[in-house]
Amino acid sequence: MNSKRNMLAYDRSSTGLWVALIFLVSLNLRPAIAAVGPVLAQMGTDLAWGEGVQGVLTAIPLIAFAAVSPLVTFLARRIGIDMSILLALLCIAAGDAIRSFGGGVGIWLGTVVFASAIAVGNVLVPVIAKRDYAGHVAMATGVYSGCITAGSATAGLLSAPLAQMWGGWRASLAFWSVPPLVVAALWALRILHNRKVVIASAGGTIETSDTGDIDDIGDRSTTANAQNPHSAQRPACSTQSSHGVFTRVLRRPMTWYVTAFMGLQSSAFYTMSNWMPSISASIGYDASTAGVHLFIFQGIGILSGLVIPKLMNVRGNQVCAALTASAPMLIAGLGMLLLPHLMPVWAFVGGCAQGASLVVALALIALRGRDSAETVVLSGVAQAIGYLIASFGPLLFGVLVEATGGRQVSLTVFTFIAFLQCVVAVLAGKPDESAPAAAAPSTI
């Protein structure tokens, strides 16, 4: 028990450049997934896979996100938030290597391993951002979500050239096991730095004053901290059981608004990421140009994700930001339906939506959690159910294309989903009426 408490004691904000390491972690949360698309046809030819099998492979990450996200809370409670991030980085690297060099079975096993590890990062990165950038949550969310998008766009852009240069898709995919190893080494140094700070501030001993629940992770670290006169101001929920935290979060309507927003924006992103090249090709663009449209869609999200935080506290709520982030996807859907020959424009407009929507979704998770414990639970719930919702987006689009022989019906359904996102944006962006005044989010 003391060993566990000592480990949790190192879950604390760092100083200087150590704090910014969370953004390097974010860069590694999508390349393993995004690198597959450009070489998927090569994989299918090499392994004699049909399109159905290829589709199952691309669906595994979303399913893993939905399945693993609820379990992250227990992992973080057991080994701590920072140690969980370190383990996730190592597993991303291991999964990439297994997928590339583990043979036929290794492709599936490696995909499950790195996707599950990415799910851990998806849940805990917002928690760390709220802990380490408490006064600038929206800014931090914009930067790390921009890093997520940058990692995805970079992997998608480099995957095929690397495969051509290195003689196949295996070496190309294996390359993406190197960056998480580098960041894991840096993150381990951060943990050691925190350990030295904790020991120094405790006079050479490490003790904790409570039961070691995750409810207090990031707030407690040493006996000296427990004796701090400000420690009496900690919320009473820090001593509640994990079951109590889950129950409290699940009973709040805001939890489901945030979850719906997370799911709808993810559905729109993954639907377009999978089907935009096909839509462009059906209009008459060649494959190379269709790939450029997808790169525009993904790349412009970096800029929109960095800009949207400026709207995160208009009139004391996030309605303006959520609607501003959601409306462009509705416009893009209508544009693809009515003026499909302007596909580059709709790729740009849709890209503005997906980048900004991700930032808003992650910021809402951080802002709607009243403390670290609630934020972890809310993040797990929103991402588990949200990614389950998202997995139906590209699947439904493809089923409707096959059933109708065209893309009009699919685009109509996609546009309706974008409209629902706008509706939910208003609900999720309003202040949480169920939250006590003392727990209201700090000014961003």
Secondary structure, 3 states (H helix, E strand, C coil): CHHHHHHHHCCCCCCHHHCCHHHHHHHCCCHHHHCCHHHHHHHHHHHCCCHHHHHHHHHHHHHHHHHHHHHHHHHHHHHCHHHHHHHHHHHHHHHHHHHHHCHHHHHHHHHHHHHHHHHHHHHHHHHHHHHHCCCCHHHHHHHHHHHHHHHHHHHHHHHHHHHHHHCCHHHHHHHHHHHHHHHHHHHHHHHHHHHHHHHHHCCCCCCCCCCCCHHHCCCCCCHHHHCCHHHHHCCHHHHCCHHHHHHHHHCCHHHHHHHHHHHHHHHHHHHHHHHHHHHHHHHCCCHHHHHHHHHHHHHHHHHHHHHHHHHCCECCECHHHHHHHHHHHHHHHHHHHHCHHHHHHHHHHHHHHHHHHHHHHHHHHHHHCCCHHHHHHHHHHHHHHHHHHHHHHHHHHHHHHHHHCCCHHHHHHHHHHHHHHHHHHHHHHCCCCCCCHHHCCCCC
